[in-house]
């Protein structure tokens, strides 16, 4: 106890261990930030390079085609989730994270030097598709492995707070991509951005990935040798034993991913295409919202340490089900930048109940031997089917004159997420990190009660 003040003083070895864990989280987070910066550069700069690769059609048609390529990158995620999840469970989290960031570097560099439709014809969009597939494979593996690593390295009792930094860096990657766009818009004309300026962020991303690779080389492995050498590690047969947990994660990730991409990457296009706000102002509104959104993530992670992950999930999915239709209708009906920002922030605040604990709430439902595979694959499948197609579905429905149908689509998926959150066992009692590890028993018991 410190000089009569009643405050426990950490032992030197405990303080050193905490510093080591925090340093590891920072190092892994930096790589996560670079991965998502590279991936989101495509979404934010599509307004400018879409005409270069898809010259035919109006604005909506060009954006729809670029969104389709964006979605294909997402469809590679399940493969990445399986491949890198297996690598992480068998060779280690560190090895998997280093390979994934190296692949992202290659994909970004490839986009930076691609020929345009004017010089290469149909080969240009085909090569763009290939580059996005490489990036999708990389990000598909990045999420599950980094979420697993940060959950395992975090301090017990504060796992939610520390694990929230995964989404801080994920959103930070989006924010940096948006900031780069705003800076380039300030110094380059729209013609220059369309001609060659859109290549700059992909060059920056490739260089940053090399720096992230160096930082990750210092990470400490969290999985034990015994777990890595287990015959069941990273196998589908072992994962199948936890199929109930897998399905629950799919349910609430589908709604979370769809709503997340609706209020982030799709929002600049929605403001420009529906609310008729100019491109520069739309980018500025989205960037400001992303900044605030990023800063509030640790609060929601901390909150989950106090009230429990399950409470967070019920608040996110329940409030989300009620908010989407009125919020999207209001955003599309105003041209006031301040009003648009405020409305977007309402949506992002509700989604933060989920994104602040997105990684940890999945990691707690799977044992060490299949944790990276379970987290990565379930997230990647749901994210590919619903998050990655958000823009494409929204733009298609607008093109056919039924834009409001998209709002109800998001609402239905959040309602399904609410059911998943209800079924989910309380990780504090039954989770594999801090509970008794009886997740499947808890889910089975719930299933019998519901069936009865």
N, C-alpha and C positions, 0 to 999 in steps of 0.2 A: 504494500500500500504506500502511496506517496505521501510524505510528511503530513499525516493526519487529515488529508482531504478526502479519504475514502475512495480514491480512484485507483484501479488496478494498473500497475505498471507492467507492460509487456516484457517478458524475458528477452534477453538479447537474441537468443536463437529463434524465438517466435517472431520478433521484429524483423530479423533478417529473412526469415521464411516469407513473411508478408511482403517485404520489398521484392523478393525474388518472384513471387506470384504476380505482383502488379507489373513488374518489368516484362514478364512473359505475356501478360494480357496486352500490354502496349505493343510489344513486338508482333504478336499475332494479329492484333487489330490493324496495325499499319498495312500489313499485307492485304487484309480484308478490304481496307479503304481503297487501295490501288486496284484490286480486282473489280470492285463495283464502279469505280470511276471509269475504268476502261469500258465496262459493259454498258453503262448509262450514257456515255458519250454518243453512242448510236442513237438513243432515244431523243436526246436534246438537240442534236445537230441534224436530225432527219428533215427538219423544216427547210434546210438548205441543200443537202445532198440528194434528197429524193428526186428533184428534177434532173439531176446529173446521171442517175442510174435508171430512172423510169421517166423518160421525157414525155411520153404520151399522157393525155388526160388533164383534168382540172386538179385543183389543190387537194380535194378530198380523195380523188383517185390515186394520186401520187403518194399521199400519206398512207393510204390503205395498202398499197404495194410494199412500201417500206415497213409498215407495221407487220405485214405478213412475214417478211424476212426476220424481223425482230422476234416474232412468235416462233419461227423455226429454231432460232437460237435457244429458246426455252425448251423446245422438244428434245434437244440434246441433253438437257439437264438430268432426266432419269438415268441415262447411260452414264453421265458423269457422277451422279449420286451413287450408282451401283459400283462403278469402277474405283472411284476414289474412296468410297466408304469401305470397300473391301481392302484397298491398300492401307487405309488408316487402321483398320482392325487387325490386319496381319503384319504390316511392316512398320506401323507407327503413325501417330498423328502428324508429327513433324515432317516426315518424308512425303506424306500425301499433300500437305500444304505447300511445300516447296515446289513440287511438280505442278500443282495447279496454277500457281502464280507465274511459273515459267511458260506454261501454255497460253495464259492470258497475254503475256508479253508478245508471243508469236502472233496471236490473232490480231492484236492492235496494230502491230507493225505492218501486217499484211494489208489491213484496211487503209493505213496511211499512204501506201504506195500503189493502191489499185488504179487501173486504167478506168476511164469513164465510158459511158455508152457511146459517146461520140467517137472515141478512138478504138474501142474493142467490140462494139455492138453488144449482142446478147451475152458474150463472155463476161462482160463487166458485172452485171447483176448476179451471174452464176458464181463468180469469184467472191463477190460480197457475201453471198449465201454461205460459201465454204468458210470464210473467215468468221462469220457469226456462229457457225456450227462449232468451230474450234473454241470460241469464247464461251458458248453455251456449255460445252463439255467441261471447261475449266470451272465456270461458276457453279455448275451442278455439283462438282466435287468440293468446291470451296466452302459452301454454306454448311454442309453437314459436318465436315471435318473441323472447321473453325468453331462451330457451335459446340461440338463435343469437347474440343480442347479447352475452350474458355470456361465451360461448365465444370470440367474436371479440375482445372487449375485454380478456380475461384475459391475464396475463403468461405467455409461453412457458416451459415447464418447470414451471409451477405452475397450468396450466389446470384440472386436476382439482380442486385445492384451492379456487380461486376460483369455478369453476362449481358447486361443491357448495352454494354459498349460494342457488342457485335453490331447492333442496329445503329448505334451512334456512327460507327465507321461505314456501315452500309449506306445510311442516309448521307453521311459525309461525302461518300463517293458521288452520290447524286448531286449534292450541293456543289462540290468542286466542278463537276461537269457543267452545271448550270452557271456557276461563276465564270468559268472559262468562256462560256458562250456570251455572257453579258460583256465581258472585257473585250472579246473579239468584235462584238457588235458595236462597241464604242470606238474602235480603231479602224475597222474595215467596213466597207460598204456592203450592201446585200449582194451586189454583183460579185465582189471579191470573195465573200464568204461562200457563195455558190460555186465559184470558179476553182478556188484552191484553199480558202481559209478553213473549211471544214476538216482538212487533213491535220491541222496543227494539234488538236487535242489527242488524236490517236498516237502521234509521235511522242507527246508528253507522257501519255499513259504507258507506252512501251519502255521509256527511260525509267519512269517511276517503278515499274515492275521489277527492274533489275535491282533497284535500291531495296525494295521489299524482300527480294530473294536473299539479299545479304543479311537483313535484319532477322529473318526467320531462321537463318543458319545457326543462331545462338539459342534457339528455343530448347527447353528441357522436355523430354518425352514424358507424357502423363500415364500412358498405359504400361502395365507391368509386362515383363518378359513372359511370364506364365500365361497371361491373357493373350498376348500376341501369338504365342506358339500353340495355343489350343486348336485342336482340329476343327472346332466349330466356329472359330473366329471369322467373321466376315462372310459366312455362308448363308444361303437362302434357307436351308433346312433349319438352322438355328434361329433365323429371323422369323420363320413361320410359326415357331412356338409362341411368338408374341404378336400374332396377327390381330388380336383385338386392339392392342395398343396402336398398332400400325394404322388400323382403320379409324380410330379416334383422331389420331394426328392428321390423317388425310382430311377428315371432316372439318376440323377447325382451321387447317392451313388453307384449304380451298377458299373459304370466305375471307380469311385474313389476307391472302395474296391478291385476290381479286379487288378487294376494297383498297388495299395499299397502292396498287398500280393505278387504280382509278383516280385516287386523290394525289398522286405524285407524277408519274411519267405521262399519263394521259392528260393531266390537267392543263398544261400549256396549250395543247392542241384544242382542248374543249373551250378554253377561253378565247382562242383565236377563231376557231371554226364555228362556234355556236353563239358565244356572248359577243362576238365581233370586236374583241379587244386586239389591238395591233400586236405583232409578234414580240417586239421589244418589251412592251408593258406586260404582256402575258408571261414572258420569261422572268421579269423582275418580280412579279407577284408570286410566282411559283418558287423562286429562289428565296425570297423572304420567308415564305411559309416553311420551306425545307429547313432553313436555319433554325427557326423556333422549334420545329418538330424534332430536329436532331438534339437540341439542348434539353428537351424535356424527357428524353428517353430514360436517363438514369433515375429520375424521380419515380417513374412507373416500375422500374426494376426494383428500386428500394421499397416501393409500396407493396410489391408482391412478397417481399421478405417479411412484411408486417401482417398483411391480411391473407396471404396465401395465393398461390398461382391460380387455383380454381376460381377464387373470387374475381381476380383480374380477368380471367377468360369469360366469365359470365357477364361481367360489365361490358367488355368489348363487344361480344356477340349480341347481347340483348339490346344495348343502346344502338349498336350499329344497324340492327334490323329496322329500328324505328326511324333512323335519321336519313338514310340514303335518298329516298325519293324527294322529300321536301328540300334537302340541301342541294342536290344536283339541279333541281328545278329552279331554285333561287339563284344559284351561281350562274346558270345559263341565261337568266333573265335580267342580270345587272351588268352595266358597263362601268360601275364605280370601282376603281382599284381597291380602295380601302374596304368596301363592303365585300368584294370578292375574296380578299385576303382573310377577313374575319370569318366568312362562311367556310372557306377551305380549312382554316385552323380548327373549327368546331369538329369537322370530320376527322382531321389528323389527330386531335386530342383523344377522341374516342378510340381510334385505331391503335393509339399508343398503349392502351391497356394490354394489347396483344404483342405489338412489336417490341415493347420494352422487355418482354420475357420470351420472345419467340424461340430462341435457341434452348434456353434452360428448360422450358416447359415440355419440350420434346425429349431432350436428353435424359430427363428424370424418369421417363417411361421405358427405357431400354437398358439392359445390363451392359457391362463393359465390352464383352466379346462381340456384340453386334450394335453397339451404340452409334458409331459413326455411320454404319450402313443403314440402320433404322431411321436415324434422324435425316440423313442426306437423301435417301431414296424416297421416303414418304413426303418430304418437303418438295423434292424435285418433281415428283409426279403431279402433286396438287398444284404446284407453281406453274408447271408447264401447261396443264390443261386449262387453268383458270386465270392465273396472273399473266402469263405470257400472251394469252389471246385477248386480254382486256381491251387493248387499243383496237385490234382488228375487229372484234365484235361490235364495239361502240361505233366505230367509223362505218362499218357495214350497215348497221341499223339506222344510222343517220342518213346514209346514202339512199336507203329504201324508204325514208320518211317515217321511221318508227323509233326515233331516238329515245323516247321515254321507256321503251321496252327494256333498254339496257339497265335503267335504274332499278326496275323490278327484278331483273336477273341478279344484280348484285344483292338486293334485299333477300331474295330466296336463298342465295348461298350463305349469307350471314345467319339466316334462320337455321340452316343446317349446321353451321358452326356452333350455334347456341345449343343445339341438341348434343353435339359432340362434347361441348363444355360441361353439360349436365352429366353425361355418362362418365367423363374423365374422373379417375380416382384422385383423391387428394395426395399430391406428391410428398407432402410432409409426413404422412402416415405410411403410404404405400410405394413411394418412389425409390429408385435404385441408387440415388446419390445420398439422400438423407433419411429416407424412410426404411421400412422393413423389407422392401423388395418384393412385395406380394401384389404387384400391379395386375397380373393376369388373374389372380384369385379375386381381387377386388372387382375387376371388370366382369368376371364370370358371375360373381354374386349379384352384381347389378343387372346382368343379363337375365338371371333367374327371376329376380324381382319384377323386372319389366315384363317378362314373358308370362309370369303368373297373373 
